């Protein structure tokens, strides 16, 4: 990927943005799910990652998840559900639906 960004997760860990499938909030921590199925836990909040990934193909469909749009495989418009490459279903909030439809 041309505009691949390297993101520092913690002091000893840096990941390419294209390797990230999604990020999930857990209070003041973030679970990072990678394309290979592995998971990484970071002590940074989802908001910090959202600002870092601003110019990348990432979208925050609700307040607890950020998804990589490159791994989205389907969208059920009537139910506001996004299907990801790992078969996980993500709810799209009504507030962010219009912005999401512009992005895809």
Residue frames relative to the residue before (quaternion, step in Angstrom):
aa qw qx qy qz dx dy dz
X 1.0000 0.0000 0.0000 0.0000 0.00 0.00 0.00
X 0.5080 -0.6956 0.4243 0.2794 3.57 -0.79 1.02
X 0.7965 0.2858 -0.1306 0.5166 3.56 0.73 -1.07
X 0.2013 0.8028 -0.5344 0.1713 3.56 1.04 0.74
X 0.2030 -0.7872 0.5774 0.0752 3.53 -0.86 1.03
X 0.2888 -0.7211 0.5983 0.1964 3.56 -1.04 0.77
X 0.1377 -0.8082 0.5721 0.0249 3.54 -0.72 1.14
X 0.3252 -0.7264 0.5727 0.1966 3.55 -0.87 0.98
X 0.2600 -0.7788 0.5573 0.1233 3.55 -0.59 1.18
X 0.7453 -0.1181 0.1082 0.6472 3.54 0.90 -1.01
X 0.7868 -0.3543 0.2050 0.4619 3.58 -1.24 0.09
X 0.8046 0.3045 -0.1356 0.4915 3.59 0.87 -0.92
X 0.7310 0.4061 -0.2271 0.4991 3.61 1.20 0.09
X 0.0157 0.7684 -0.6377 0.0511 3.53 -0.89 1.08
X 0.1048 -0.8042 0.5847 0.0226 3.57 -0.93 0.97
X 0.4572 -0.6265 0.5447 0.3189 3.53 -1.26 0.46
X 0.5398 -0.6449 0.4303 0.3281 3.59 -0.94 0.83
X 0.6367 0.5445 -0.3347 0.4315 3.61 1.07 -0.62
X 0.6291 0.5321 -0.3330 0.4585 3.61 1.25 -0.32
X 0.6219 0.5596 -0.3349 0.4335 3.59 1.24 -0.35
X 0.3000 -0.7519 0.5681 0.1481 3.55 -0.81 1.08
X 0.7603 -0.2325 0.1704 0.5821 3.57 0.88 -0.96
X 0.2681 -0.7223 0.6126 0.1763 3.51 -1.35 0.32
X 0.1165 -0.8039 0.5824 0.0317 3.58 -0.91 0.96
X 0.4121 -0.7142 0.5172 0.2293 3.54 -0.96 0.94
X 0.0297 0.7503 -0.6602 0.0184 3.52 -1.22 0.70
X 0.7582 -0.2982 0.1061 0.5700 3.54 0.23 1.41
X 0.8020 -0.2159 0.1638 0.5323 3.66 -0.43 -1.14
X 0.6085 0.5058 -0.3581 0.4956 3.57 1.23 0.43
X 0.2149 -0.7510 0.6055 0.1520 3.55 -1.30 0.27
X 0.2455 -0.7285 0.6242 0.1395 3.54 -0.95 0.98
X 0.1457 -0.7872 0.5969 0.0518 3.58 -0.74 1.07
X 0.1678 -0.7824 0.5961 0.0658 3.56 -0.64 1.17
X 0.2340 -0.7944 0.5516 0.0993 3.56 -0.75 1.08
X 0.6660 -0.5385 0.3485 0.3809 3.55 -1.23 0.47
X 0.6694 0.4964 -0.3048 0.4611 3.60 1.12 -0.53
X 0.6192 -0.5781 0.3272 0.4186 3.59 1.29 0.09
X 0.5709 0.5911 -0.3940 0.4117 3.60 1.20 -0.17
X 0.2809 -0.7479 0.5823 0.1505 3.54 -1.31 0.40
X 0.1249 -0.7585 0.6362 0.0649 3.53 -1.20 0.68
X 0.2389 -0.7594 0.5897 0.1363 3.57 -1.03 0.81
X 0.0763 -0.7961 0.6001 0.0164 3.56 -0.88 0.98
X 0.4382 -0.6947 0.5081 0.2593 3.55 -1.11 0.67
X 0.5427 0.5948 -0.4071 0.4312 3.60 1.26 0.13
X 0.4977 -0.6721 0.4641 0.2919 3.56 -1.13 0.64
X 0.6694 -0.5018 0.3774 0.3971 3.53 -1.32 0.34
X 0.6144 0.5721 -0.3384 0.4250 3.59 1.06 -0.72
X 0.6269 0.5272 -0.3315 0.4682 3.58 1.05 -0.75
X 0.6780 0.4742 -0.2914 0.4802 3.57 0.92 -0.89
X 0.6051 0.5622 -0.3585 0.4350 3.60 1.03 -0.69
X 0.6662 0.4875 -0.3018 0.4768 3.60 0.96 -0.81
X 0.6636 0.5111 -0.3045 0.4535 3.61 1.01 -0.78
X 0.7452 0.4025 -0.2049 0.4907 3.58 1.07 -0.76
X 0.2607 0.8336 -0.4635 0.1494 3.57 1.30 0.21
X 0.7843 0.3251 -0.1729 0.4993 3.63 0.79 -0.94
X 0.5572 0.5836 -0.3849 0.4481 3.57 1.27 0.27
X 0.6115 -0.5758 0.3884 0.3790 3.64 -1.21 0.26
X 0.3879 0.6955 -0.5015 0.3382 3.57 0.75 1.10
X 0.0610 -0.7858 0.6152 0.0146 3.55 -1.18 0.65
X 0.2897 -0.7441 0.5794 0.1634 3.55 -1.12 0.76
X 0.1802 -0.8411 0.5027 0.0867 3.61 0.00 1.28
X 0.7786 0.0175 -0.0346 0.6263 3.58 1.23 -0.36
X 0.7069 -0.5135 0.2810 0.3969 3.57 -1.19 0.18
X 0.7375 0.4296 -0.2442 0.4603 3.61 1.17 -0.23
X 0.7665 0.3039 -0.1714 0.5392 3.63 1.22 -0.04
X 0.0910 -0.7136 0.6879 0.0963 3.53 -1.30 0.60
X 0.1408 -0.8085 0.5683 0.0598 3.59 -0.80 1.00
X 0.3984 -0.6453 0.5886 0.2801 3.52 -1.30 0.47
X 0.4014 -0.7560 0.4676 0.2207 3.59 -0.49 1.19
X 0.5770 0.5938 -0.3765 0.4156 3.59 1.18 -0.40
X 0.7205 0.4061 -0.2369 0.5098 3.60 1.21 -0.44
X 0.4509 0.6595 -0.4701 0.3752 3.58 1.23 0.25
X 0.1574 -0.8193 0.5468 0.0705 3.59 -0.80 1.00
X 0.8232 -0.0026 0.0026 0.5678 3.60 1.19 -0.27
X 0.1155 -0.7733 0.6196 0.0689 3.53 -1.31 0.37
X 0.1894 -0.7606 0.6137 0.0944 3.55 -0.81 1.05
X 0.3094 -0.8142 0.4662 0.1550 3.53 -0.05 1.38
X 0.6812 0.5053 -0.3028 0.4347 3.59 0.90 -0.87
X 0.7456 0.3702 -0.2090 0.5132 3.62 1.11 -0.64
X 0.3295 -0.7583 0.4838 0.2869 3.59 1.33 -0.23
X 0.4544 0.6590 -0.4639 0.3796 3.57 0.84 1.05
X 0.2178 -0.7581 0.6070 0.0969 3.55 -0.95 1.00
X 0.1962 -0.7683 0.5985 0.1143 3.57 -0.91 0.93
X 0.2446 -0.7867 0.5567 0.1065 3.53 -0.83 1.07
X 0.7078 -0.4900 0.3299 0.3873 3.56 -1.31 0.29
X 0.6888 0.4379 -0.2791 0.5060 3.59 1.18 -0.45
X 0.5513 -0.6514 0.3458 0.3900 3.60 1.32 0.45
X 0.4530 0.6618 -0.4705 0.3680 3.59 1.18 0.40
X 0.2774 -0.7547 0.5760 0.1473 3.56 -1.02 0.85
X 0.1384 -0.7939 0.5917 0.0233 3.55 -0.84 1.10
X 0.3630 -0.7250 0.5441 0.2159 3.58 -0.88 0.95
X 0.2631 -0.7388 0.6045 0.1400 3.53 -1.03 0.91
X 0.3778 -0.7297 0.5159 0.2421 3.58 -0.69 1.03
X 0.6000 -0.5831 0.4091 0.3641 3.57 -1.12 0.65
X 0.6264 0.5629 -0.3316 0.4252 3.57 1.04 -0.77
X 0.7666 0.3700 -0.1902 0.4891 3.59 1.02 -0.75
X 0.4142 0.7434 -0.4488 0.2727 3.59 1.27 -0.02
X 0.6651 0.5093 -0.3136 0.4472 3.60 0.86 -0.89
X 0.6632 0.4986 -0.2928 0.4753 3.56 0.96 -0.89
X 0.6355 0.5341 -0.3202 0.4564 3.58 1.05 -0.80
X 0.6657 0.5099 -0.3039 0.4522 3.58 0.89 -0.91
X 0.6182 0.5280 -0.3374 0.4745 3.60 1.13 -0.56
X 0.6771 0.5123 -0.2882 0.4428 3.57 1.04 -0.81
X 0.7319 0.3540 -0.2397 0.5306 3.58 1.01 -0.70
